[in-house]
């Protein structure tokens, strides 16, 4: 049953973003820190978008394709988000490894 909690944490992290899976394994401080870092990075990225791009766009598939191009053009945001996601997943796996290693003793 404990192993399910870690699989669920990984699933939540992949589905909802970094930090959410840490809530499932009851690491609340890490979860809040990771979610805040991700929120600050996202807020910074959105604030750097050209406001005329957002205001003049009709919300159809072309808008989202242009937004995707803008997102991936910002290399620092993509790299930062990938690092946070990798850290969150690695930390969950490492925490699971340590817990089951200690139980085996």
C-alpha positions in Angstrom: 0.0 0.0 0.0 2.9 2.4 0.7 4.3 1.8 -2.8 1.0 3.0 -4.2 1.4 6.3 -2.5 4.7 6.9 -4.3 3.3 5.9 -7.7 0.4 8.2 -7.0 2.8 11.0 -6.1 4.7 10.5 -9.4 1.4 10.5 -11.3 0.3 13.7 -9.6 3.6 15.4 -10.3 3.5 14.5 -14.0 -0.2 15.4 -14.3 -0.5 18.6 -12.2 3.1 19.8 -12.0 6.1 19.8 -9.7 5.4 19.9 -5.9 1.9 18.4 -6.0 3.2 14.8 -5.6 5.0 15.9 -2.5 1.7 16.6 -0.9 0.7 12.9 -1.4 3.7 11.7 0.5 3.2 14.3 3.2 6.3 16.4 2.5 4.5 19.7 2.9 7.5 22.1 3.2 9.1 20.8 0.0 5.8 20.9 -1.7 5.2 24.5 -0.8 8.7 25.6 -1.8 8.6 23.7 -5.2 5.1 25.1 -6.0 6.1 28.6 -5.1 9.3 28.4 -7.3 7.2 27.1 -10.1 4.5 29.8 -9.6 7.2 32.6 -9.5 8.7 31.3 -12.8 5.3 31.0 -14.5 4.4 34.5 -13.3 7.7 35.9 -14.6 7.1 34.2 -18.0 3.6 35.5 -18.3 4.7 39.0 -17.3 7.3 39.0 -20.1 4.7 38.2 -22.8 3.8 41.0 -25.1 0.4 42.3 -23.9 -0.7 43.2 -27.5 -0.2 39.6 -28.4 -2.6 38.5 -25.7 -5.1 41.3 -26.1 -5.4 41.1 -29.8 -5.6 37.3 -30.1 -8.7 35.5 -30.7 -8.6 32.4 -28.6 -8.5 29.7 -31.2 -6.0 27.1 -32.1 -3.7 29.6 -33.8 -3.5 31.6 -30.5 -2.3 28.5 -28.6 0.1 27.5 -31.4 1.7 31.0 -31.2 1.7 30.8 -27.4 3.5 27.4 -27.6 6.1 28.9 -29.9 6.6 31.8 -27.5 6.9 29.4 -24.6 9.6 27.2 -26.2 11.5 30.3 -27.5 12.1 31.2 -23.9 14.8 28.7 -23.2 15.4 29.7 -19.6 11.8 29.1 -18.6 11.8 25.7 -20.3 15.1 24.7 -18.8 14.1 25.9 -15.3 10.7 24.1 -15.5 12.5 20.9 -16.7 15.0 21.1 -13.8 12.2 21.6 -11.2 10.2 18.7 -12.6 13.3 16.5 -12.7 14.1 17.4 -9.1 10.6 16.7 -7.9 10.5 13.3 -9.6 13.9 12.3 -8.4 13.2 13.4 -4.8 10.0 11.3 -4.7 11.9 8.2 -6.1 14.8 8.8 -3.6 12.4 9.2 -0.7 10.7 5.9 -1.7 14.0 4.2 -2.0 15.1 5.3 1.5 11.9 4.3 3.1 11.9 0.8 1.6 15.6 0.4 2.3 15.1 1.2 6.0 12.2 -1.2 6.2 14.3 -4.0 4.8 16.8 -3.7 7.6 
